[in-house]
Amino acid sequence: MKAHIKSGVEYAVIALLVAGLCLWQIISGAQDDEPPASRMALLGLGLAVAATMHCVFMMQLVRHTGRPVLRWFFAIVLLPPIGTAVLLALLLGEAEPSEN
């Protein structure tokens, strides 16, 4: 796999993990009787930024690999888990086999 494609995949996965962590903290914080509003606001902002950055990194990968941008835009932005999973599977499936 090319270095810029590999780093784009890594950045997209890291952003997805950060978004998942923020979502997990929002859900667990909402279980409290009175969750701190500032904490919930910051976690919501973190979730929005991480999800946006994930979409940006995925769209950069689409552009760098020469795939049709509009089709993948709808798949990634409107159907985030499915579009992301399919694109990552295609990119990792195209990776050059390692020499043993």
Backbone as CSV, one residue per row, in Angstrom:
resi,resn,N_x,N_y,N_z,CA_x,CA_y,CA_z,C_x,C_y,C_z
1,MET,0.854,-1.168,0.000,0.000,0.000,0.000,0.898,1.228,0.000
2,LYS,0.529,2.215,-0.779,1.313,3.445,-0.857,1.282,4.171,0.478
3,ALA,2.338,4.920,0.742,2.488,5.567,2.050,1.377,6.580,2.324
4,HIS,1.002,7.390,1.314,-0.037,8.401,1.562,-1.409,7.759,1.725
5,ILE,-1.639,6.622,1.093,-2.900,5.900,1.280,-2.919,5.279,2.670
6,LYS,-1.809,4.672,3.074,-1.729,4.037,4.386,-1.918,5.066,5.500
7,SER,-1.279,6.218,5.377,-1.431,7.231,6.422,-2.857,7.786,6.441
8,GLY,-3.492,7.910,5.286,-4.885,8.360,5.237,-5.817,7.375,5.919
9,VAL,-5.579,6.082,5.702,-6.381,5.056,6.374,-6.172,5.131,7.880
10,GLU,-4.923,5.295,8.296,-4.635,5.377,9.731,-5.311,6.587,10.364
11,TYR,-5.235,7.739,9.711,-5.868,8.947,10.245,-7.386,8.798,10.310
12,ALA,-7.969,8.183,9.291,-9.420,7.987,9.273,-9.858,7.053,10.401
13,VAL,-9.097,6.008,10.641,-9.439,5.069,11.708,-9.259,5.720,13.073
14,ILE,-8.211,6.516,13.251,-8.005,7.218,14.522,-9.149,8.189,14.776
15,ALA,-9.554,8.939,13.760,-10.678,9.866,13.920,-11.961,9.107,14.257
16,LEU,-12.153,7.946,13.658,-13.327,7.133,13.961,-13.293,6.629,15.400
17,LEU,-12.125,6.230,15.874,-11.992,5.788,17.264,-12.261,6.924,18.243
18,VAL,-11.779,8.123,17.934,-12.041,9.279,18.796,-13.536,9.588,18.822
19,ALA,-14.196,9.518,17.672,-15.643,9.748,17.622,-16.377,8.704,18.450
20,GLY,-15.955,7.465,18.345,-16.572,6.401,19.141,-16.370,6.596,20.630
21,LEU,-15.187,7.049,21.014,-14.910,7.318,22.421,-15.782,8.460,22.937
22,CYS,-15.912,9.525,22.149,-16.776,10.644,22.556,-18.226,10.194,22.679
23,LEU,-18.692,9.389,21.737,-20.061,8.897,21.797,-20.268,8.021,23.030
24,TRP,-19.303,7.176,23.329,-19.379,6.307,24.501,-19.444,7.134,25.780
25,GLN,-18.632,8.179,25.861,-18.643,9.038,27.035,-19.954,9.827,27.149
26,ILE,-20.521,10.245,26.023,-21.812,10.944,26.051,-22.901,10.003,26.579
27,ILE,-22.911,8.789,26.079,-23.932,7.836,26.511,-23.767,7.495,27.983
28,SER,-22.532,7.251,28.416,-22.330,6.921,29.828,-22.585,8.129,30.729
29,GLY,-22.279,9.326,30.257,-22.542,10.530,31.037,-24.013,10.851,31.134
30,ALA,-24.774,10.463,30.135,-26.213,10.722,30.143,-26.938,9.834,31.152
31,GLN,-26.278,8.793,31.622,-26.878,7.905,32.608,-26.912,8.538,34.003
32,ASP,-26.094,9.573,34.230,-26.075,10.260,35.519,-27.380,11.032,35.714
33,ASP,-27.687,11.334,36.969,-28.901,12.106,37.256,-28.821,13.492,36.640
34,GLU,-27.725,14.184,36.884,-27.521,15.510,36.304,-26.109,15.590,35.733
35,PRO,-25.960,15.222,34.460,-24.620,15.289,33.871,-24.179,16.744,33.714
36,PRO,-22.887,17.014,33.912,-22.397,18.387,33.742,-22.590,18.855,32.297
37,ALA,-23.224,19.995,32.156,-23.527,20.514,30.816,-22.257,20.820,30.036
38,SER,-21.250,21.329,30.716,-20.008,21.676,30.017,-19.327,20.421,29.472
39,ARG,-19.331,19.354,30.238,-18.717,18.103,29.785,-19.468,17.542,28.578
40,MET,-20.787,17.566,28.664,-21.587,17.040,27.564,-21.409,17.884,26.303
41,ALA,-21.311,19.203,26.470,-21.104,20.086,25.323,-19.749,19.828,24.674
42,LEU,-18.713,19.678,25.488,-17.383,19.408,24.936,-17.321,18.044,24.258
43,LEU,-17.979,17.060,24.845,-18.008,15.744,24.208,-18.793,15.783,22.900
44,GLY,-19.877,16.553,22.866,-20.631,16.700,21.619,-19.817,17.393,20.543
45,LEU,-19.082,18.409,20.954,-18.209,19.108,20.014,-17.096,18.182,19.527
46,GLY,-16.520,17.409,20.431,-15.492,16.442,20.046,-16.021,15.401,19.083
47,LEU,-17.251,14.940,19.316,-17.872,13.966,18.423,-18.081,14.558,17.034
48,ALA,-18.566,15.793,16.979,-18.802,16.439,15.686,-17.497,16.652,14.917
49,VAL,-16.465,17.105,15.610,-15.175,17.349,14.950,-14.556,16.037,14.484
50,ALA,-14.574,15.014,15.325,-13.975,13.731,14.948,-14.718,13.088,13.779
51,ALA,-16.044,13.158,13.784,-16.817,12.586,12.677,-16.555,13.349,11.377
52,THR,-16.447,14.665,11.477,-16.150,15.475,10.292,-14.757,15.151,9.757
53,MET,-13.789,15.054,10.641,-12.428,14.735,10.201,-12.362,13.337,9.586
54,HIS,-13.129,12.405,10.123,-13.169,11.068,9.533,-13.681,11.141,8.098
55,CYS,-14.750,11.893,7.885,-15.291,12.044,6.531,-14.294,12.729,5.601
56,VAL,-13.588,13.730,6.113,-12.586,14.430,5.305,-11.467,13.481,4.909
57,PHE,-10.957,12.697,5.852,-9.879,11.754,5.531,-10.351,10.698,4.540
58,MET,-11.576,10.218,4.699,-12.083,9.213,3.770,-12.254,9.800,2.363
59,MET,-12.731,11.038,2.276,-12.886,11.651,0.960,-11.531,11.932,0.314
60,GLN,-10.517,12.248,1.102,-9.174,12.401,0.552,-8.673,11.078,-0.004
61,LEU,-8.977,9.983,0.691,-8.595,8.674,0.174,-9.294,8.374,-1.145
62,VAL,-10.553,8.735,-1.235,-11.297,8.529,-2.488,-10.638,9.312,-3.612
63,ARG,-10.304,10.557,-3.339,-9.693,11.396,-4.371,-8.326,10.863,-4.780
64,HIS,-7.514,10.423,-3.806,-6.163,9.934,-4.123,-6.175,8.612,-4.882
65,THR,-7.217,7.813,-4.678,-7.272,6.525,-5.373,-7.971,6.610,-6.718
66,GLY,-8.524,7.771,-7.061,-9.140,7.951,-8.364,-10.529,7.362,-8.497
67,ARG,-11.190,7.141,-7.408,-12.555,6.611,-7.446,-13.542,7.747,-7.712
68,PRO,-14.769,7.428,-8.149,-15.772,8.479,-8.388,-16.165,9.176,-7.081
69,VAL,-15.902,10.467,-7.003,-16.044,11.212,-5.756,-17.500,11.325,-5.322
70,LEU,-18.404,11.623,-6.225,-19.798,11.854,-5.836,-20.442,10.593,-5.256
71,ARG,-20.207,9.473,-5.868,-20.775,8.212,-5.382,-20.261,7.894,-3.980
72,TRP,-18.962,8.034,-3.779,-18.388,7.736,-2.469,-18.757,8.794,-1.442
73,PHE,-18.988,10.040,-1.883,-19.432,11.070,-0.952,-20.763,10.662,-0.317
74,PHE,-21.707,10.212,-1.141,-22.992,9.777,-0.602,-22.829,8.553,0.296
75,ALA,-21.955,7.626,-0.091,-21.765,6.418,0.710,-21.124,6.738,2.060
76,ILE,-20.173,7.665,2.088,-19.447,7.958,3.320,-20.208,8.927,4.211
77,VAL,-20.809,9.951,3.638,-21.460,10.975,4.452,-22.876,10.567,4.850
78,LEU,-23.630,9.962,3.952,-25.012,9.615,4.270,-25.145,8.242,4.929
79,LEU,-24.267,7.334,4.635,-24.276,5.997,5.232,-22.907,5.721,5.859
80,PRO,-22.546,6.461,6.901,-21.166,6.409,7.401,-20.628,5.020,7.733
81,PRO,-21.302,4.187,8.496,-20.665,2.905,8.828,-20.507,2.007,7.604
82,ILE,-21.506,1.981,6.746,-21.458,1.092,5.588,-20.453,1.592,4.560
83,GLY,-20.530,2.878,4.227,-19.607,3.444,3.241,-18.159,3.346,3.678
84,THR,-17.915,3.631,4.947,-16.555,3.549,5.472,-16.049,2.119,5.438
85,ALA,-16.875,1.179,5.881,-16.450,-0.220,5.907,-16.155,-0.743,4.505
86,VAL,-16.995,-0.392,3.551,-16.787,-0.864,2.180,-15.518,-0.266,1.586
87,LEU,-15.325,1.043,1.764,-14.134,1.677,1.202,-12.863,1.145,1.853
88,LEU,-12.862,0.990,3.169,-11.674,0.446,3.835,-11.410,-0.989,3.396
89,ALA,-12.452,-1.782,3.209,-12.266,-3.152,2.739,-11.672,-3.170,1.329
90,LEU,-12.148,-2.274,0.466,-11.595,-2.205,-0.892,-10.140,-1.760,-0.876
91,LEU,-9.834,-0.744,-0.051,-8.459,-0.253,-0.007,-7.518,-1.281,0.581
92,LEU,-7.938,-1.970,1.628,-7.069,-2.977,2.235,-6.972,-4.220,1.365
93,GLY,-8.017,-4.491,0.570,-7.977,-5.625,-0.350,-7.043,-5.381,-1.518
94,GLU,-6.844,-4.118,-1.877,-5.938,-3.770,-2.975,-4.493,-3.665,-2.524
95,ALA,-4.251,-3.803,-1.236,-2.879,-3.652,-0.726,-1.991,-4.713,-1.354
96,GLU,-0.762,-4.318,-1.591,0.202,-5.251,-2.175,0.508,-6.357,-1.187
97,PRO,0.529,-7.587,-1.627,0.833,-8.675,-0.699,2.257,-8.560,-0.181
98,SER,2.409,-8.839,1.084,3.742,-8.735,1.681,4.585,-9.931,1.278
99,GLU,5.856,-9.698,1.107,6.766,-10.760,0.716,7.242,-11.500,1.959
100,ASN,7.162,-12.816,1.912,7.605,-13.631,3.057,8.945,-14.244,2.790
